Amino acid sequence: MASATGSAHGLRKAGAALAAENGATERQLMAIFGWTTMKEASRYTRAARQKVLAASGMKLLSREGGRPEREDGRNSNS
């Protein structure tokens, strides 16, 4: 069974990650979680940016290469 401290820490981590993924700035994270330095806040904003980059990069692994679709729903190079 997790300790009360461990559970609270996990909830803070999950909250910080969610806030960063939803666009919270480092200063906002600092205000929300009471951090006095940017170190902790930047960890979460960096991770959130990495997720966005990875998701957009994954599109490039398809046969279509992430090319935009035409209005008729087909790939522009089809």
N, CA, C and O atoms as a GROMACS GRO file, in nm:
protein
  312
    1MET      N    1   0.084  -0.119   0.000
    1MET     CA    2   0.000   0.000   0.000
    1MET      C    3   0.088   0.124   0.000
    1MET      O    4   0.186   0.130   0.074
    2ALA      N    5   0.055   0.223  -0.081
    2ALA     CA    6   0.135   0.346  -0.090
    2ALA      C    7   0.113   0.433   0.031
    2ALA      O    8   0.004   0.438   0.088
    3SER      N    9   0.218   0.502   0.070
    3SER     CA   10   0.206   0.594   0.182
    3SER      C   11   0.130   0.718   0.139
    3SER      O   12   0.115   0.743   0.020
    4ALA      N   13   0.082   0.794   0.236
    4ALA     CA   14   0.009   0.916   0.205
    4ALA      C   15   0.099   1.013   0.129
    4ALA      O   16   0.054   1.081   0.037
    5THR      N   17   0.226   1.019   0.167
    5THR     CA   18   0.320   1.108   0.099
    5THR      C   19   0.340   1.062  -0.045
    5THR      O   20   0.340   1.145  -0.136
    6GLY      N   21   0.358   0.933  -0.066
    6GLY     CA   22   0.375   0.881  -0.201
    6GLY      C   23   0.256   0.909  -0.289
    6GLY      O   24   0.271   0.944  -0.406
    7SER      N   25   0.137   0.893  -0.235
    7SER     CA   26   0.016   0.919  -0.312
    7SER      C   27   0.003   1.066  -0.348
    7SER      O   28  -0.031   1.099  -0.462
    8ALA      N   29   0.031   1.154  -0.252
    8ALA     CA   30   0.022   1.298  -0.278
    8ALA      C   31   0.125   1.338  -0.382
    8ALA      O   32   0.096   1.421  -0.469
    9HIS      N   33   0.244   1.281  -0.375
    9HIS     CA   34   0.348   1.312  -0.472
    9HIS      C   35   0.305   1.267  -0.612
    9HIS      O   36   0.324   1.340  -0.710
   10GLY      N   37   0.248   1.148  -0.621
   10GLY     CA   38   0.201   1.098  -0.750
   10GLY      C   39   0.092   1.186  -0.809
   10GLY      O   40   0.090   1.210  -0.929
   11LEU      N   41   0.004   1.234  -0.724
   11LEU     CA   42  -0.103   1.323  -0.772
   11LEU      C   43  -0.046   1.455  -0.819
   11LEU      O   44  -0.091   1.510  -0.920
   12ARG      N   45   0.054   1.508  -0.747
   12ARG     CA   46   0.117   1.633  -0.791
   12ARG      C   47   0.186   1.615  -0.925
   12ARG      O   48   0.175   1.700  -1.013
   13LYS      N   49   0.256   1.502  -0.941
   13LYS     CA   50   0.324   1.475  -1.068
   13LYS      C   51   0.223   1.466  -1.182
   13LYS      O   52   0.243   1.524  -1.289
   14ALA      N   53   0.115   1.392  -1.159
   14ALA     CA   54   0.012   1.376  -1.262
   14ALA      C   55  -0.052   1.511  -1.296
   14ALA      O   56  -0.077   1.540  -1.413
   15GLY      N   57  -0.077   1.591  -1.194
   15GLY     CA   58  -0.136   1.724  -1.216
   15GLY      C   59  -0.044   1.815  -1.293
   15GLY      O   60  -0.087   1.888  -1.383
   16ALA      N   61   0.084   1.812  -1.259
   16ALA     CA   62   0.182   1.897  -1.328
   16ALA      C   63   0.196   1.853  -1.473
   16ALA      O   64   0.203   1.938  -1.563
   17ALA      N   65   0.199   1.724  -1.497
   17ALA     CA   66   0.211   1.674  -1.635
   17ALA      C   67   0.088   1.714  -1.716
   17ALA      O   68   0.100   1.760  -1.829
   18LEU      N   69  -0.030   1.697  -1.658
   18LEU     CA   70  -0.154   1.732  -1.728
   18LEU      C   71  -0.160   1.881  -1.758
   18LEU      O   72  -0.196   1.921  -1.869
   19ALA      N   73  -0.124   1.963  -1.660
   19ALA     CA   74  -0.126   2.108  -1.681
   19ALA      C   75  -0.029   2.148  -1.791
   19ALA      O   76  -0.062   2.230  -1.877
   20ALA      N   77   0.091   2.091  -1.790
   20ALA     CA   78   0.191   2.122  -1.893
   20ALA      C   79   0.143   2.077  -2.030
   20ALA      O   80   0.159   2.150  -2.129
   21GLU      N   81   0.085   1.959  -2.038
   21GLU     CA   82   0.034   1.909  -2.166
   21GLU      C   83  -0.082   1.994  -2.218
   21GLU      O   84  -0.106   1.999  -2.338
   22ASN      N   85  -0.152   2.060  -2.127
   22ASN     CA   86  -0.263   2.148  -2.167
   22ASN      C   87  -0.216   2.291  -2.190
   22ASN      O   88  -0.298   2.381  -2.211
   23GLY      N   89  -0.082   2.312  -2.187
   23GLY     CA   90  -0.029   2.443  -2.224
   23GLY      C   91   0.014   2.533  -2.111
   23GLY      O   92   0.045   2.650  -2.135
   24ALA      N   93   0.018   2.485  -1.988
   24ALA     CA   94   0.062   2.568  -1.876
   24ALA      C   95   0.208   2.608  -1.896
   24ALA      O   96   0.290   2.527  -1.939
   25THR      N   97   0.239   2.731  -1.864
   25THR     CA   98   0.376   2.779  -1.874
   25THR      C   99   0.453   2.739  -1.748
   25THR      O  100   0.394   2.694  -1.649
   26GLU      N  101   0.584   2.756  -1.752
   26GLU     CA  102   0.666   2.726  -1.635
   26GLU      C  103   0.624   2.812  -1.518
   26GLU      O  104   0.613   2.763  -1.406
   27ARG      N  105   0.600   2.940  -1.543
   27ARG     CA  106   0.557   3.031  -1.434
   27ARG      C  107   0.421   2.988  -1.376
   27ARG      O  108   0.400   2.996  -1.255
   28GLN      N  109   0.331   2.944  -1.461
   28GLN     CA  110   0.201   2.897  -1.412
   28GLN      C  111   0.218   2.773  -1.326
   28GLN      O  112   0.156   2.761  -1.220
   29LEU      N  113   0.302   2.679  -1.372
   29LEU     CA  114   0.326   2.559  -1.292
   29LEU      C  115   0.387   2.595  -1.157
   29LEU      O  116   0.350   2.538  -1.054
   30MET      N  117   0.479   2.690  -1.157
   30MET     CA  118   0.541   2.734  -1.032
   30MET      C  119   0.435   2.789  -0.936
   30MET      O  120   0.438   2.760  -0.817
   31ALA      N  121   0.344   2.868  -0.990
   31ALA     CA  122   0.239   2.927  -0.906
   31ALA      C  123   0.143   2.820  -0.853
   31ALA      O  124   0.104   2.823  -0.737
   32ILE      N  125   0.106   2.727  -0.940
   32ILE     CA  126   0.010   2.623  -0.901
   32ILE      C  127   0.069   2.532  -0.793
   32ILE      O  128   0.002   2.500  -0.695
   33PHE      N  129   0.194   2.491  -0.813
   33PHE     CA  130   0.253   2.389  -0.726
   33PHE      C  131   0.346   2.444  -0.619
   33PHE      O  132   0.403   2.367  -0.540
   34GLY      N  133   0.363   2.574  -0.616
   34GLY     CA  134   0.442   2.636  -0.510
   34GLY      C  135   0.593   2.618  -0.526
   34GLY      O  136   0.667   2.630  -0.428
   35TRP      N  137   0.638   2.591  -0.647
   35TRP     CA  138   0.781   2.575  -0.670
   35TRP      C  139   0.845   2.713  -0.674
   35TRP      O  140   0.785   2.809  -0.722
   36THR      N  141   0.968   2.723  -0.622
   36THR     CA  142   1.037   2.852  -0.617
   36THR      C  143   1.143   2.866  -0.725
   36THR      O  144   1.196   2.975  -0.746
   37THR      N  145   1.175   2.757  -0.794
   37THR     CA  146   1.272   2.764  -0.904
   37THR      C  147   1.209   2.706  -1.030
   37THR      O  148   1.110   2.633  -1.024
   38MET      N  149   1.268   2.739  -1.143
   38MET     CA  150   1.218   2.690  -1.271
   38MET      C  151   1.253   2.544  -1.296
   38MET      O  152   1.195   2.482  -1.385
   39LYS      N  153   1.346   2.490  -1.221
   39LYS     CA  154   1.398   2.355  -1.250
   39LYS      C  155   1.286   2.251  -1.261
   39LYS      O  156   1.279   2.179  -1.360
   40GLU      N  157   1.201   2.243  -1.162
   40GLU     CA  158   1.094   2.143  -1.163
   40GLU      C  159   0.992   2.173  -1.272
   40GLU      O  160   0.948   2.082  -1.343
   41ALA      N  161   0.955   2.298  -1.286
   41ALA     CA  162   0.855   2.337  -1.386
   41ALA      C  163   0.905   2.306  -1.527
   41ALA      O  164   0.829   2.259  -1.611
   42SER      N  165   1.032   2.334  -1.553
   42SER     CA  166   1.083   2.311  -1.688
   42SER      C  167   1.089   2.163  -1.720
   42SER      O  168   1.082   2.125  -1.838
   43ARG      N  169   1.103   2.078  -1.621
   43ARG     CA  170   1.101   1.933  -1.644
   43ARG      C  171   0.968   1.893  -1.708
   43ARG      O  172   0.965   1.812  -1.801
   44TYR      N  173   0.859   1.948  -1.658
   44TYR     CA  174   0.726   1.912  -1.708
   44TYR      C  175   0.696   1.977  -1.843
   44TYR      O  176   0.637   1.913  -1.930
   45THR      N  177   0.736   2.102  -1.862
   45THR     CA  178   0.710   2.165  -1.991
   45THR      C  179   0.795   2.101  -2.101
   45THR      O  180   0.748   2.088  -2.214
   46ARG      N  181   0.918   2.061  -2.070
   46ARG     CA  182   1.002   1.991  -2.168
   46ARG      C  183   0.939   1.858  -2.207
   46ARG      O  184   0.935   1.823  -2.325
   47ALA      N  185   0.891   1.784  -2.108
   47ALA     CA  186   0.828   1.654  -2.136
   47ALA      C  187   0.703   1.672  -2.221
   47ALA      O  188   0.677   1.592  -2.311
   48ALA      N  189   0.625   1.776  -2.194
   48ALA     CA  190   0.504   1.801  -2.272
   48ALA      C  191   0.540   1.835  -2.416
   48ALA      O  192   0.474   1.786  -2.509
   49ARG      N  193   0.643   1.918  -2.436
   49ARG     CA  194   0.686   1.951  -2.573
   49ARG      C  195   0.736   1.827  -2.646
   49ARG      O  196   0.711   1.810  -2.765
   50GLN      N  197   0.807   1.741  -2.574
   50GLN     CA  198   0.858   1.618  -2.634
   50GLN      C  199   0.744   1.530  -2.683
   50GLN      O  200   0.753   1.469  -2.790
   51LYS      N  201   0.637   1.522  -2.604
   51LYS     CA  202   0.520   1.443  -2.644
   51LYS      C  203   0.459   1.495  -2.773
   51LYS      O  204   0.423   1.418  -2.862
   52VAL      N  205   0.448   1.627  -2.783
   52VAL     CA  206   0.390   1.688  -2.903
   52VAL      C  207   0.479   1.660  -3.024
   52VAL      O  208   0.430   1.625  -3.131
   53LEU      N  209   0.611   1.676  -3.007
   53LEU     CA  210   0.704   1.649  -3.117
   53LEU      C  211   0.698   1.503  -3.160
   53LEU      O  212   0.699   1.473  -3.279
   54ALA      N  213   0.692   1.414  -3.063
   54ALA     CA  214   0.686   1.271  -3.096
   54ALA      C  215   0.559   1.238  -3.172
   54ALA      O  216   0.562   1.164  -3.270
   55ALA      N  217   0.448   1.292  -3.128
   55ALA     CA  218   0.320   1.265  -3.195
   55ALA      C  219   0.321   1.317  -3.338
   55ALA      O  220   0.274   1.249  -3.430
   56SER      N  221   0.375   1.438  -3.359
   56SER     CA  222   0.379   1.490  -3.495
   56SER      C  223   0.479   1.413  -3.580
   56SER      O  224   0.457   1.397  -3.701
   57GLY      N  225   0.586   1.366  -3.522
   57GLY     CA  226   0.684   1.288  -3.595
   57GLY      C  227   0.631   1.152  -3.634
   57GLY      O  228   0.667   1.100  -3.740
   58MET      N  229   0.547   1.092  -3.553
   58MET     CA  230   0.491   0.961  -3.584
   58MET      C  231   0.411   0.963  -3.713
   58MET      O  232   0.405   0.863  -3.784
   59LYS      N  233   0.350   1.076  -3.743
   59LYS     CA  234   0.273   1.088  -3.868
   59LYS      C  235   0.363   1.070  -3.990
   59LYS      O  236   0.318   1.027  -4.095
   60LEU      N  237   0.490   1.102  -3.974
   60LEU     CA  238   0.584   1.093  -4.086
   60LEU      C  239   0.625   0.949  -4.116
   60LEU      O  240   0.688   0.922  -4.217
   61LEU      N  241   0.588   0.856  -4.028
   61LEU     CA  242   0.621   0.716  -4.048
   61LEU      C  243   0.519   0.643  -4.135
   61LEU      O  244   0.540   0.527  -4.170
   62SER      N  245   0.410   0.709  -4.170
   62SER     CA  246   0.310   0.644  -4.254
   62SER      C  247   0.353   0.651  -4.400
   62SER      O  248   0.441   0.729  -4.436
   63ARG      N  249   0.291   0.570  -4.483
   63ARG     CA  250   0.322   0.571  -4.626
   63ARG      C  251   0.294   0.707  -4.688
   63ARG      O  252   0.361   0.747  -4.783
   64GLU      N  253   0.196   0.778  -4.635
   64GLU     CA  254   0.160   0.909  -4.688
   64GLU      C  255   0.257   1.015  -4.641
   64GLU      O  256   0.259   1.126  -4.696
   65GLY      N  257   0.339   0.985  -4.540
   65GLY     CA  258   0.439   1.079  -4.494
   65GLY      C  259   0.383   1.205  -4.432
   65GLY      O  260   0.452   1.307  -4.426
   66GLY      N  261   0.260   1.199  -4.385
   66GLY     CA  262   0.201   1.316  -4.321
   66GLY      C  263   0.158   1.424  -4.418
   66GLY      O  264   0.129   1.536  -4.377
   67ARG      N  265   0.153   1.391  -4.549
   67ARG     CA  266   0.111   1.490  -4.647
   67ARG      C  267  -0.036   1.523  -4.625
   67ARG      O  268  -0.114   1.436  -4.587
   68PRO      N  269  -0.073   1.648  -4.650
   68PRO     CA  270  -0.214   1.687  -4.630
   68PRO      C  271  -0.306   1.616  -4.729
   68PRO      O  272  -0.266   1.584  -4.841
   69GLU      N  273  -0.428   1.593  -4.686
   69GLU     CA  274  -0.526   1.529  -4.773
   69GLU      C  275  -0.597   1.635  -4.856
   69GLU      O  276  -0.609   1.751  -4.817
   70ARG      N  277  -0.645   1.590  -4.974
   70ARG     CA  278  -0.725   1.678  -5.057
   70ARG      C  279  -0.865   1.684  -4.999
   70ARG      O  280  -0.900   1.609  -4.908
   71GLU      N  281  -0.943   1.775  -5.053
   71GLU     CA  282  -1.082   1.790  -5.005
   71GLU      C  283  -1.163   1.664  -5.026
   71GLU      O  284  -1.257   1.639  -4.951
   72ASP      N  285  -1.128   1.583  -5.129
   72ASP     CA  286  -1.204   1.461  -5.152
   72ASP      C  287  -1.159   1.346  -5.062
   72ASP      O  288  -1.205   1.233  -5.076
   73GLY      N  289  -1.068   1.378  -4.967
   73GLY     CA  290  -1.026   1.278  -4.870
   73GLY      C  291  -0.905   1.198  -4.910
   73GLY      O  292  -0.852   1.120  -4.830
   74ARG      N  293  -0.859   1.215  -5.035
   74ARG     CA  294  -0.742   1.140  -5.082
   74ARG      C  295  -0.616   1.221  -5.051
   74ARG      O  296  -0.622   1.342  -5.031
   75ASN      N  297  -0.505   1.154  -5.049
   75ASN     CA  298  -0.377   1.220  -5.028
   75ASN      C  299  -0.346   1.308  -5.148
   75ASN      O  300  -0.383   1.274  -5.260
   76SER      N  301  -0.278   1.420  -5.126
   76SER     CA  302  -0.254   1.515  -5.234
   76SER      C  303  -0.166   1.459  -5.346
   76SER      O  304  -0.168   1.511  -5.457
   77ASN      N  305  -0.088   1.353  -5.318
   77ASN     CA  306  -0.004   1.293  -5.421
   77ASN      C  307  -0.061   1.161  -5.474
   77ASN      O  308   0.012   1.085  -5.537
   78SER      N  309  -0.186   1.134  -5.450
   78SER     CA  310  -0.248   1.009  -5.495
   78SER      C  311  -0.291   1.020  -5.639
   78SER      O  312  -0.345   0.924  -5.695
   0.00000   0.00000   0.00000
